[in-house]
Amino acid sequence: MRTHLLLALLLSAPLARAQQATLPLWPNGAPEPYTGGPQTDITKPTDRLVEGRPLAHLTNISKPTLAFYPAPANHNTGATIVVFPGGGYRILAYDLEGTEVCAWLNSIGVNCALAQYRVPLEKHFPDDPSDLEDAQQAMRVTRSHAAAWRLDPNRIGALGFSAGGHLVVVLGNHADFKRPNEPAAESAVSARPDFIVGIYPAYLAEPPALTQLSRGIDPSAGTPPTFLLQAEDDPVHEENVLVYFQALKQLKVPAELHIFAEGGHGYGLRPSALPVTHWPALVETWLHTIRILPQPK
């Protein structure tokens, strides 16, 4: 009940703190040229609502950015999460799975770095590495600002929803990926997240059987500790987290899995009557368990 009320308060009001900084991921331009139209929000009145409210549909992201939302100074644990909204690699649900998430993270003393990565993409990693390149760069920009933003560089994780959940898993699997002719200075800062949170992630299990990992999903013993959550009635299929969790278990990677009976897909953290709405409290408890957050007194 406490979590439900807290989320209701967070989502019924605008962010209490504006972002401290918004930085380009690629000051000299993204590695691959972009030929689409200008960035826009294509939300329509007929789009589905989430708990009675619309959500942003940002697309044509040609100049990806990172917006930093600091936790309150008197409640800042030094931990940071880089957030990747979902949207099927076509759009970014930038409020539902972005700014609203930063508000929650700030409320528990966690800094938030919100990534806009390139969309739309016809293909994602491994066929097109643009998504992974942007995710790596978001981690590196965040970690390189640890001193200026008063972050602990050893407690920076990544959280993603749907396609963003796929992206954070790929990032955890391929943090050391190098593109052709990559400048040495870029890889001087580690892109590896210290932990991963995947909320209703997509594309982790290979269709149609959904019994094996998809191409590009390659966990190893060095994969970061991982939290996974999905609903059984998710049309994207709960096998995504089941198959990936078993792979992590075989590799002895610390992992936690939650599957709920109901919830569907794309609910973010907007409060509902379903038990899945309490997932933020489960993530917070897990962050204490893996000692990213201090132990409760």
C-alpha positions as CSV (number, residue, x, y, z in Angstrom):
1,M,0.0,0.0,0.0
2,R,2.8,2.4,0.9
3,T,4.4,1.9,-2.6
4,H,1.1,2.3,-4.3
5,L,0.4,5.7,-2.6
6,L,4.0,6.9,-3.2
7,L,3.7,6.1,-6.9
8,A,0.3,7.8,-7.1
9,L,1.8,11.0,-5.6
10,L,4.8,10.9,-7.9
11,L,2.7,10.4,-11.1
12,S,0.0,13.0,-10.2
13,A,2.5,15.8,-10.1
14,P,5.3,17.1,-12.4
15,L,8.9,16.2,-11.7
16,A,10.0,18.1,-8.5
17,R,13.4,18.7,-10.0
18,A,14.4,19.6,-13.5
19,Q,17.2,17.7,-15.1
20,Q,20.6,19.1,-14.1
21,A,22.0,18.6,-17.6
22,T,21.1,17.3,-21.0
23,L,24.1,16.2,-23.1
24,P,24.5,14.8,-26.6
25,L,25.6,11.2,-26.7
26,W,27.7,11.9,-29.8
27,P,28.9,15.5,-29.8
28,N,30.4,15.0,-33.3
29,G,27.4,13.1,-34.7
30,A,26.3,9.5,-34.3
31,P,28.5,6.9,-36.1
32,E,26.0,6.0,-38.8
33,P,24.3,8.8,-40.8
34,Y,20.6,9.3,-40.2
35,T,18.3,10.1,-43.2
36,G,14.9,10.3,-41.6
37,G,12.6,13.2,-40.7
38,P,12.9,15.6,-37.8
39,Q,12.4,14.4,-34.2
40,T,8.7,14.5,-33.3
41,D,6.1,13.2,-30.9
42,I,3.6,11.2,-33.0
43,T,1.1,10.6,-30.2
44,K,-2.5,10.6,-31.5
45,P,-5.8,10.9,-29.6
46,T,-6.7,7.4,-30.6
47,D,-3.6,5.8,-29.0
48,R,-4.2,3.6,-26.1
49,L,-4.1,5.1,-22.6
50,V,-2.2,3.7,-19.6
51,E,-4.3,4.0,-16.5
52,G,-6.4,6.7,-18.1
53,R,-3.5,8.8,-19.4
54,P,-1.7,9.1,-22.8
55,L,2.0,8.4,-23.3
56,A,4.6,10.1,-25.4
57,H,5.6,8.5,-28.8
58,L,8.9,10.1,-29.7
59,T,10.4,9.1,-33.0
60,N,13.0,10.2,-35.5
61,I,15.7,10.4,-32.8
62,S,18.7,11.3,-34.9
63,K,20.7,13.1,-32.2
64,P,20.5,10.9,-29.1
65,T,20.9,12.5,-25.7
66,L,21.3,11.8,-22.0
67,A,19.3,13.8,-19.5
68,F,20.5,13.7,-15.9
69,Y,18.1,13.9,-13.0
70,P,19.9,14.1,-9.6
71,A,18.4,12.6,-6.4
72,P,17.8,15.2,-3.7
73,A,21.1,16.2,-2.0
74,N,19.9,15.2,1.4
75,H,18.8,11.8,0.1
76,N,21.4,10.9,-2.5
77,T,22.9,7.5,-2.1
78,G,25.4,7.9,-4.9
79,A,23.8,5.1,-6.9
80,T,22.7,5.8,-10.5
81,I,20.5,4.1,-13.0
82,V,20.6,4.8,-16.8
83,V,17.0,4.4,-18.0
84,F,16.1,3.2,-21.6
85,P,12.4,3.6,-22.5
86,G,10.8,1.0,-24.8
87,G,8.8,1.3,-27.9
88,G,9.7,-1.6,-30.2
89,Y,12.7,0.3,-31.6
90,R,10.2,2.5,-33.5
91,I,9.3,5.1,-30.8
92,L,10.4,5.9,-27.3
93,A,7.7,6.0,-24.5
94,Y,9.7,8.8,-23.0
95,D,7.3,9.8,-20.2
96,L,5.7,6.4,-19.2
97,E,9.0,4.6,-19.2
98,G,11.4,7.6,-18.8
99,T,10.7,10.8,-16.9
100,E,8.2,9.1,-14.6
101,V,10.8,6.4,-13.8
102,C,13.3,9.1,-12.9
103,A,10.8,10.6,-10.5
104,W,10.5,7.3,-8.7
105,L,14.3,6.7,-8.7
106,N,15.0,10.1,-7.2
107,S,12.4,9.4,-4.5
108,I,14.5,6.4,-3.3
109,G,17.8,8.3,-3.4
110,V,18.9,7.1,-6.8
111,N,20.2,9.4,-9.5
112,C,18.6,8.9,-13.0
113,A,20.3,9.3,-16.4
114,L,17.5,9.1,-19.1
115,A,18.7,8.0,-22.5
116,Q,17.2,9.0,-25.9
117,Y,18.6,6.4,-28.3
118,R,18.2,6.3,-32.0
119,V,14.8,5.2,-33.4
120,P,13.3,4.1,-35.6
121,L,15.5,1.1,-36.4
122,E,14.5,-1.5,-39.0
123,K,16.8,-4.0,-37.2
124,H,18.4,-4.1,-33.8
125,F,21.6,-5.8,-32.5
126,P,23.3,-7.9,-33.8
127,D,22.0,-7.0,-37.3
128,D,22.3,-3.2,-36.6
129,P,24.6,-2.2,-33.7
130,S,23.2,1.4,-33.5
131,D,21.2,0.6,-30.4
132,L,24.1,-1.0,-28.6
133,E,26.4,1.9,-29.6
134,D,24.0,4.4,-28.1
135,A,23.6,2.3,-24.9
136,Q,27.4,2.0,-24.5
137,Q,27.8,5.7,-25.0
138,A,25.0,6.5,-22.4
139,M,26.9,4.4,-19.8
140,R,30.2,6.1,-20.7
141,V,28.9,9.6,-20.6
142,T,27.3,8.9,-17.2
143,R,30.4,7.3,-15.7
144,S,32.7,10.0,-17.1
145,H,30.6,12.6,-15.2
146,A,30.8,10.7,-11.9
147,A,32.9,13.3,-10.2
148,A,31.0,16.3,-11.5
149,W,27.6,14.8,-10.8
150,R,28.7,13.2,-7.4
151,L,28.0,9.6,-8.5
152,D,29.7,6.4,-7.4
153,P,31.2,5.1,-10.6
154,N,31.0,1.5,-9.3
155,R,27.2,1.7,-8.7
156,I,25.8,2.6,-12.1
157,G,23.2,0.2,-13.5
158,A,20.9,0.1,-16.5
159,L,17.1,-0.3,-16.5
160,G,15.0,-0.8,-19.6
161,F,11.4,-1.6,-20.6
162,S,10.3,-3.8,-23.6
163,A,12.8,-3.0,-26.4
164,G,14.7,-1.0,-23.8
165,G,14.8,-4.1,-21.7
166,H,16.3,-6.0,-24.6
167,L,18.8,-3.2,-25.0
168,V,20.0,-3.3,-21.4
169,V,20.4,-7.1,-21.6
170,V,22.4,-6.7,-24.9
171,L,24.5,-4.0,-23.2
172,G,25.2,-6.3,-20.2
173,N,26.2,-9.1,-22.6
174,H,28.3,-6.9,-25.0
175,A,29.6,-3.9,-23.0
176,D,33.0,-4.3,-24.6
177,F,31.7,-4.3,-28.2
178,K,33.9,-2.2,-30.5
179,R,32.7,-0.8,-33.8
180,P,35.1,-0.5,-36.8
181,N,37.5,2.4,-36.4
182,E,36.3,3.2,-32.9
183,P,38.5,5.9,-31.3
184,A,40.5,4.5,-28.4
185,A,39.3,7.4,-26.2
186,E,35.7,6.1,-26.3
187,S,36.5,2.7,-24.8
188,A,38.7,4.2,-22.2
189,V,35.7,4.5,-19.9
190,S,33.9,1.3,-19.1
191,A,30.4,0.8,-20.6
192,R,29.6,-2.2,-18.4
193,P,26.6,-1.6,-16.1
194,D,27.1,-2.8,-12.5
195,F,23.6,-4.3,-12.6
196,I,20.7,-4.8,-15.0
197,V,16.9,-4.4,-14.6
198,G,14.7,-5.7,-17.4
199,I,11.0,-4.9,-17.1
200,Y,8.9,-6.8,-19.6
201,P,11.9,-7.2,-21.9
202,A,11.3,-8.2,-25.6
203,Y,13.3,-10.2,-28.1
204,L,15.3,-12.3,-25.6
205,A,13.9,-15.7,-26.8
206,E,14.0,-16.8,-30.4
207,P,10.5,-17.2,-32.1
208,P,8.4,-19.1,-32.8
209,A,9.4,-21.8,-30.3
210,L,10.7,-19.3,-27.6
211,T,12.9,-22.1,-26.1
212,Q,16.3,-20.7,-27.0
213,L,18.0,-17.4,-26.6
214,S,17.8,-15.0,-29.6
215,R,20.8,-14.1,-31.7
216,G,22.9,-11.5,-29.9
217,I,21.7,-12.5,-26.4
218,D,25.0,-14.0,-25.2
219,P,25.3,-14.0,-21.4
220,S,28.6,-15.0,-19.8
221,A,30.0,-15.4,-16.3
222,G,30.8,-11.7,-16.4
223,T,27.2,-10.6,-17.0
224,P,26.1,-8.1,-14.3
225,P,23.6,-9.1,-11.6
226,T,20.2,-9.0,-13.3
227,F,16.6,-8.4,-12.2
228,L,13.8,-9.6,-14.6
229,L,10.0,-9.1,-14.4
230,Q,7.2,-9.9,-16.7
231,A,3.5,-10.8,-16.7
232,E,2.2,-14.2,-17.8
233,D,-0.4,-12.6,-20.0
234,D,2.1,-10.3,-21.7
235,P,1.6,-10.6,-25.5
236,V,5.4,-10.3,-25.9
237,H,5.6,-13.6,-24.0
238,E,7.0,-14.4,-20.5
239,E,9.4,-16.9,-22.2
240,N,11.7,-14.0,-22.7
241,V,12.5,-13.8,-19.1
242,L,12.2,-17.6,-18.4
243,V,14.8,-18.6,-21.0
244,Y,17.2,-15.8,-20.1
245,F,16.9,-16.4,-16.4
246,Q,17.8,-20.1,-16.9
247,A,20.8,-19.1,-19.0
248,L,22.0,-16.8,-16.2
249,K,21.4,-19.5,-13.6
250,Q,23.6,-22.0,-15.5
251,L,26.3,-19.4,-15.6
252,K,25.9,-18.7,-11.9
253,V,25.2,-15.0,-12.6
254,P,23.2,-13.5,-9.7
255,A,19.7,-13.1,-10.9
256,E,16.2,-12.5,-9.6
257,L,13.0,-13.3,-11.6
258,H,9.4,-12.3,-11.0
259,I,6.4,-13.4,-13.1
260,F,2.9,-12.1,-12.4
261,A,-0.4,-13.6,-13.6
262,E,-1.7,-10.4,-15.0
263,G,-0.3,-7.1,-16.2
264,G,0.0,-7.3,-20.0
265,H,2.6,-5.1,-21.5
266,G,3.6,-1.5,-21.4
267,Y,2.3,-0.5,-18.0
268,G,5.3,1.4,-16.8
269,L,4.9,2.2,-13.1
270,R,1.5,3.9,-13.3
271,P,-0.6,2.5,-10.3
272,S,-3.3,0.0,-11.0
273,A,-5.3,-2.6,-9.1
274,L,-3.0,-5.4,-10.2
275,P,-0.2,-6.8,-8.0
276,V,2.4,-6.2,-10.7
277,T,2.0,-2.5,-10.0
278,H,4.3,-3.0,-7.0
279,W,7.3,-4.0,-9.0
280,P,9.2,-0.8,-8.1
281,A,9.3,-2.0,-4.4
282,L,10.7,-5.3,-5.6
283,V,13.5,-3.6,-7.5
284,E,14.3,-1.4,-4.5
285,T,14.5,-4.4,-2.2
286,W,16.8,-6.1,-4.7
287,L,19.0,-3.1,-4.9
288,H,19.5,-3.4,-1.1
289,T,20.1,-7.1,-1.5
290,I,22.9,-6.7,-4.0
291,R,24.3,-3.8,-1.9
292,I,23.8,-1.1,-4.5
293,L,21.6,0.7,-1.9
294,P,22.6,0.7,1.8
295,Q,21.1,-1.8,4.1
296,P,17.9,-0.5,5.8
297,K,18.4,0.6,9.4
